[in-house]
Amino acid sequence: MEESGRKVAQTLLKAGLIQPDFLKKAEMQQKKAGRRLTEILISLGVDAEVIRQALALRLKLPEAVLKDRKLEPDVVGLIPESWVQKHGIIPLERVENTLTLGMVDPFDIEIVKDIRFKTGLYVRVAVVSETELAAMAEISFGSQASPVEVNLDEVLQDVGNPDIEVIAQGAQEEEEEEFPEGVEPEAPIIRLVDRVIQDAVRARATDIHIEPARGNVHVRYRIDGVLRDILDVPKYVQGPMLSRLKIMGNMDISDKRRPQDGRSKIKVGKKIVDLRISSLPTMFGEKIVLRLLEQKKGVISVGDVGYPPHVLTALNEVLGHPQGMILVTGPTGSGKTTTLYSALSRLNDGTTNIVTVEDPVEYQVPGINQVQINIKAGMTFASGLRSILRQDPDVILVGEMRDHETAEIAVHAAQTGHLVLSTLHTNDAASTVTRLLSMGIDPYLIASSILGIMSQRLVRQLCSQCKVPISIDEKLALWLPPGAKDMPHQLFGAKGCKACRDTGFLGRFPIVEILVPNDTIRDFILKGRSDREILNVARQGGMKAIFEDGVDRVLQGLTTFEEVARVVAPPQPSSPEEGEKKKKISLLKVKEKGS
């Protein structure tokens, strides 16, 4: 371990924030992983803000809170992007000849000397948290490479070599493709594909859509859950471009009539990204969708995900049980895996055997045994789960319960002394019970094993640099809790700027509902009552529906009512009053369309 890392550790030890055994474990993992000690500590559950406060107090340095802070481009450009991640630093402010430098590890004197030499400025150090720095770095450096600025002519003629490396690629040979006269074959196509993927990664895109049309090919990115048009490429590029992608995924380039699936692994800068590649025959050729799954270095702690206090309290309560099942539900891309791993970070204290079976493994976490699904080799969720049960586990994470066999094994595991965490694709927490019943799980097993069901969605967060104040409109007023109209609220709307690529939104956060079964709900499950009845009982017991949580976030100025309504429908009315609300909402929508 580096000397500065030792000093950080000793500071936390003296402050009573960590214990000697915990530190020893962190040191061993740091040695294996080769990452900063602060990263390791956070992945093991130490709060990043607590580390920041302890270091600032010990060294008598100022703290810098990065949330909602705006950095000037000329200040950001003083330090190479590679230094930010490697050393845990970020330039915050320049006043005349003094540069304020945010540091995760203020004991790292050598990097301060290097920055003084490089910039010629006097460096003033402020302590920042690891998690806030990562988020700020993504905004400040990631936004510099805007995908909408991709120039096709530049890419095809003289783009140079993008900072991308294919780590795992198919073994097939590329077919000869006919190009119009004067058009260079292979190399420009490889550069085009690499550039598109690189820009998508830097833009924080989760998916890339390659969509053939009659006269050209559309390229779109899904950013913050919304598809955006990026560029159109000529029709003659279609064949070679799709062949290149299929080769990367080890797919059959000669078969263009059947849907195919493939995968690849690439390196963009310092990021390792798994690609899930899917082809689908259409009228104008094969459409290809690439799912981008970045292999994240660290895990967000439960307290840093952004849950409201009532959800955080309920989640911590159910995680305290030694056995049972905790389910996280929602559509694809709703942050279910992030939630599960934040829960695992709380449980990963070195005293438990935690085993996961996933497809794919999105987070690589020290201290957790992770199993990758490989259907071709016969490793399915069900077979993997059976093997895990013979490994003396305390906590089991099942990436997804897709079939009866997997669900049955998982439920029985929860009944026999294991804490099981998994995901399902359902619309809300209450309908999860119906889904388990449809998968063939007996009601008494569901009622006795379920500790909690969390349903969540990701909504876009308003860009802190351009959001504008607005007043409460008629639609939102219908869903305000009693007395909220009379309370002061500062609402904001989306405007758009360079930082958010003129969308008005930058990043996403979860809106959540959590159902913790009581005796009445368990009785309803045993009697086969409907999910609507279960939902109404849960809400009467104090559960806040996911839509209502979204309204709370609107009142906090974090997002807009339209954004919440885009991702989740209002809850089913449990009273005549709420029924009237829903009718009024529908009438307002009709009125808007008519105008």
N, C-alpha and C positions, 0 to 999 in steps of 0.2 A: 504494500500500500504506500502511496506517496505521502510525503511528510505533511502536506497540507491536509490530506484526508485524515491522518492521525489526529491532527489538531481539531478538526471538526468533530470527530468521534469523541475525543476527550471532553470537549465542550458539552456535548449532549449527555455524556456520562456524568459529569459533575453536576449538571442541572437536574439530574434524576429522570431524564426523558427516556433513557434506555438503560438496560441492565447489562452487566458484563457478559453473561451468556448470550444475550441477544446481539451484542456487539461482535462477539467471536463468530457467530453465525454469519453476520453481515460481512465481516472481513473475509471469511472463506468464500462466500459467494462473489464478493468483489474481485477476489484474486482469480476465480474461474472465469468470470464474465468480462473482466477488463474494463468495467465501466466506473464512473465516478461513485464514490461512496454514498453521496446524497441520493443518487438514483436508486441504489440498492436499498437504502433505508426506507425510501418512500414506497418501493415495491413490496416491502415487508410490513407496511402499514403505518409508518411514522408520518404524521401530518407535515406537509411541506411548509405551511405557515408557522408551525411551531418551531421548526428548524430555523427558519428565518429570524424569528423573534429571539431565540436563544443566542444565535450568533451575533445579532445586533447588540444585544445586552452585554454579552461577554466582551466584545471588541469596542463597545461604545461608538458604534457606527449608525448612521441613519438607515431606516428601512424604506424601501421603495415598493409601493403597491402598484402593480402593472395593470390590473383590471381597469378597463375603460380609459387607459392612458394612450395618448396619441404621440407617436414618434415622428420627427421630421425626417424626410428621405435623405437630406444631406448629412444628418447625424448618423443614421443607420449605415450609410455608405462608408463611414470611417473605418469599419471593421469588416474583414472578410466573413462571409456567411459560415464558412467551415469552422471558424473560431467560436462562433456562438454555441453550437452544439458540443464541440469538443471540450471547451473550457467552462461552459456554463456562464457566459457573460453576455451583456447586451448594452450598447451605448444608449443613454437615456436623454442627455441634454448637453449642449455646448453653450457656455457663456464666455465670450471672449476667448481666452487661452486655456480655459478649464473644461475638461470633459467629465461629466458624471457617468460613472460606469456601474451598471447593476451586476452583481456577482452572486452566484449561488455559494461559492466557496471563497470567502474573502481572504483566506490564508494563502491563496495561490499568488504569491508576490511576483513570480517570474512572468506571468502573463501581463501583469500590470506594467512591469518594466518594458516588455515587448511593445505594448500599446503606446507607452510614452515615446519609445524610439520611433515607432511607425508613424505616429501622428504629430509628434513634436509638441504635444499638449500636456499640461499638468492633469493628472488623473485623480478624481475624487471618487471614492468607493462608497456604494450603497448596497445593502444586502437585499436580495430578491429571492422569492421562492422558486423551486425547480419547476413546478407545474405552471405557474404564471409565466415564467420565462419561455417555456415550450410553446404556450399559446401565443405569446407576443411575437416570438420568432416566426411562427407560422404566418401571422398576419403581416409582419413587417418585411420579411424576406420572401415569403411565398407569393405575395401579391405583386412582386416585381416582374414576374413572368406570367403575364396575363394570357390565357388561352385564346382570347378573341383577337390577339395581335399576331397569330400565326399567319405568315405570309407564304402562300403556296409556291409562288415563283421562287422565292428565296430558298424554300425547302428543296425544291426539285433541282435547282441550279447550283447553289453554292451555300448549303446550310452548314457545312462542316460536320464534325462528329458530335452528336449530343452526348451528354454525360449519362449514358445508359449502357448497361451490360446485361446480356441475357445469361443467366446462371444455369437454367435448366431448359433445354429446348428439344423439340422432336428430332429424330434421327433421319427422317426422310430427306431425299434430295429434292431441291426445288426444280419445278418444271421450267422449260423454256417458254417464255411469254413473248408474243409479238407486240412490238411497240411501233408507233408511227415513226416515220423517217426523221432522224435527228434527235430522237428522244433516247437518252441513255437508259439501259435496262437496269437491272438489279440494284446497284448501289443507291440511286436516288430513292427507290421504293423502300429500301431498308431504312434510309435516313428519314423518309416521310413517316413511316410507321413508328420509328423510335421517337421522333419529335412529337408526334401526337400523344404517345404514351407519357413521355416526359412532361409535357405541358399539362396533361391531365392530372398527373401526380402532384405537380406543384400548385395546381388550382384546387387541390383537395377534392377532386372528383372521385366518386365511388364507382361510376360506370362510364364506359365509352360505347356509343352506338354508331356502327358503320352501316348506313342505310342506303342501298342502291335505289336510284330513281330512274326515270326514263332517259334523261340526258346527262346525269351526273351522279355523284355519290355524296350523301350528306354525312357529316361527322358531327355528333352531338355529345356533350358531356352532361352527366347528372351531378350537379353541385348543390350541396345542402338540400338534397331531395327533389330538386327541380331540374328538368332537362333544359339545356341551353344550346342553341345553334352555334357552332364554332366555325366551320368552313365547309365549302363544297369543293370536291376534287373532280377532275375530268373523268368521263366514263371509261377511257382507255386505261386508267389507273386501277380500275375496279379489280380485274382479274389478278394482277400481280400483288396488289395490296392484300386481298383476301387470302391468296396463297401464302404470303409471308406470315400472316397471322395464324393460319392453320398449321403451318410448319412449326411455329413456335409452340403450339399446343399439342404437337404430335398427333395431328388429325389427318385424315385421308384427303389429300388435295384433289384427287381424281373423282371423288364422290361428291357431287353437287346437288343430289336429289334427296338426300336424307339429312335430317338434323344430326349434328354431331356436338360432342362436348370434349374439351381439352383443357389443359392447364400448363402453365409455365411459371417460372420464377425469374424476376429481373432485379437489377440493382440500378436505381436512379439516384445519382449522387451517393449518399450514405444510407439511403432507404432501401430496404429489401421489400419487394412487393410481389405477392402471389397474384397471378392472373388466372381467372376462370374464364375460358373462352367458349362461347356457344354460337353455333351457326344454325340458320333457319332458312330454307329455300323460300323465296318470294317471287312475285311476278317478274321483277327486274334483276334477279340474281340473288345470291346468298346475303342475308343480313347477318352481321356478326356483332355480338355484344360481349364486351370485356368487363368483368367485375374486378375491381382493383382492391386488394386486401393487403394493406400495409402491415408488415410484421412489427408490431409496436414494441418498443424497448421496455416500457414500464407500464404498470397498472395504476389506474386512478383509484384512490382510496374512496370508501363509501361517502365520506364527508365532503369530497371534492367533486362528486358527479353533478351536484346541483339540485338535489332533491329538496322539497319543502320539509320543514321540521317534523310535521306529523307523519310523513312517509319515512323519514330517516329513523324516527323513534320506533315505528312499527317494524321496519326492516331489521334494525338491530335486535329487537325483541325476538323475532322468529329465528334469527341467526344464532341466538343463544341456546337453542334446543339441540340436544345431542343426536336426535333422530327425527325423521320425518321428511317431507318433501316441500321444497320451495320452487314455485314455477314463475317464470317471467314470460309474458305473452306480448304479441304484437306482430305487425307485418315484417317482411324482410327489410333490413336496414333501419330498424327502430332502436338500435342500441342495446339489444338484449344481451349479447355477449359481453359488452362493456359492463353492464350491470352485474352479471354473474361473476365476472372477474374482480370487480370491486368488492363483492361479497367475499370471494375467496381470499382477497388480500387481508381482510379482517380475521379470517380463520387461520391464515398461514402463519402460525406463531412458533413453528418448530416442534410442536408436541403432537401434531396430527398428521396422518398419512392421507394426503389429498391426491386423488387420481382423476384425470379428465379423459373423456373420449370425444373427439371433435372432428368436424369436417368443414373447413380446415382448422388447424391450430392458429388462431389469430394473435395470441399473446404468448410470448415465451417467458415464463416466470420461474426464477430459481426457487427451489424447495417444493415444487409441484411436479408430479409425474404426469406427463401429457402424452396421449395416444392419438395418432393420426389415423383416421379412417382410410382404408384402402380396399375398395370393393373388389378390384381385380385379384387381389391376394386373399380374398375371403374375409377381410376385416371389416365387418359391418358394425353398426351401433349395438345390435343385439349380441353378436359374438364378442365384441370388445367388452361389453358390459359384463358378460358372463365371466370373462377372464379376469376382469378387475375385481370381482367379488371373491376371487381366490387369492387376492393380493393383500388381504387384511386391511382394507381401506377404512378410514373414519368418515371422510367426506368424498362424495362422488359427484362429478359434474358430467352430465350427458348433454352434448351440444344441442341435440334436438330429438324429441320423441316423435318419430315419423310413422311408426306402425304399432300394431297390437303387441307384438313380441317385445319390442324395446320398452314400451310403456308398462307392460306387465312385469318385466324384470325389475325396472326402476321402482315401481310401487312396492314390490315385495322386498326390495333392498331397503326402502324407507321403513318397512315394517319390522325389519330384523336388525335394528341397531345402527343404521347408517343415516347420515344426513345427505340427502340427494337434492341437487340443484339441476334444473333443466329448463327448456324452452318449448313453447307451443305456438302455433300460428292461430290465434283467436282474436276476435274483435275487442273483447273486454274481459275483465277478470271473471265475471259470473258465467259467461258462456264457456269458459274453460272446463267446467264440470260437465256440461253437455258433450263437449269434445271428447273427454276421457270416457264417458259412457258409450259414445259412438265407436270408440276404439276397442270396446269390449271389456273395459275394466269394471269390476263389480262395485256397486254403490257403497257397500260397507268398507271396501278398501280405500276408496276415494275419501270418504268421510273421516276415516281414522288416520290417514297418512298425511293429508294436506295441512301444512303449517301456515302457508300464506301464498296468495296469488297476486302477482304484480303485473299490471298491464300498462304499457307505455307507448308513447309516440315521440318522435323528434320534431320540434318546430324550429323554424329559423329565428335567429336572434337579430334584433334590429342593430344595424351598424352604429356603433357608439360615436363615430365621427360625423355622421350626417343626419341622424334621426331628428325629427322636428316635432314640437309640441302640437297636440291636437286635443279636442274636447270629446267628451263621451257622446257617442251617437245613439240612435234609437235602438239599433240591434243589440248593442252591448248592454244598454240600460235594462233590457228585458231579463238579462241573466245575472245582474248584480245581486249579491247577497243582501239581506235586510239591513238597512241603515248605511249601505255603502255609498248611496247617492249623496248623502250628507257629509261624507268624509272627504278630506282633500286628497285628490289623486292627480298625478301628472302623467297623462297618457302621451304616447309618442307614435308617430307614423313614419313610414319609409319614404326616403327621398332619393338616395343614390349618389355615390361619389366614386372616385378612382379606387379607393381602398376596398370597396365592396363590389367593384365592377358594375356600378350603376344599378344594382339590384335593390339597395336599401337594407340588405341583410348580410350578415357575416357570421358564419358559424351556426350551430344548433345546440339545443339543450332539451332535456326530457320533460314532458308533462306526464304525470303518473297517477294511477289509482292503485291502492293496495287493499286486498280483501283478506282479512284474517278471520277464518271461520270461528263463530261462537257456537254454543250448544244448539241454538235455533237453526242456524245455517246447516250444521251437520245433520240435524233431524230432517231438514228440507231435502238434503242430498239423498239420505236414506229412503225418503218417501218418493223420490223422483220428481220433485217440484221443478217448475220451469226456471230457466236462468233469469227471467225477468223478476220472478218472485224472490229469488235469492238476492238479486241486485237491490230490490226495494227494501228487504230486511237489512242488508248491509248498510245502505244509506241511512235508514232509520237509526242504526247503531252508531252513526257518526262517520262512515266512510264517505270521502269526497270523490265524486266521479271524475274521470280523467278530463272531461270537458270543463268542469268547474275549476279544476286545477289550472287549466289553460286560461280561464277568465281571470284567475288570481294573478297569473303572470302578466296578463295584459295590464291589469291595474298597477303592477309593479314597474311598468314601462319597459319590459323586456322584449315584447313582441306585439303583434296586432291581433285584433279580433278576427280579421279575415284570414290570417295565417293559422290561427287555432281551428277555425271552422273548415279550413282546407284539409287538415289532416285527421280530424275526428268529428264525428257527428254528435249533436247534443244528446244527453242521456234520455232514455225513455221516461215519459212523465209518470211519476208515482203519485200524483195528486191532480185534481182538476185545475189548480193554478198553473202547474207546470205544463199541463196540456194546452192551456191558453197561450202560454209563452211560445210553445212550438208552432201553434197556428199562426201567431203574429209574425214569427220568424219567416215562415213560408210565404205569407202575404207580402212581407217586405222584399223578399227575393223576387217574387213575381212582379212587384211594382218596379224594382230596379231594372229587370229585363225589358219591361214595357217602355220605360223611359229611354 
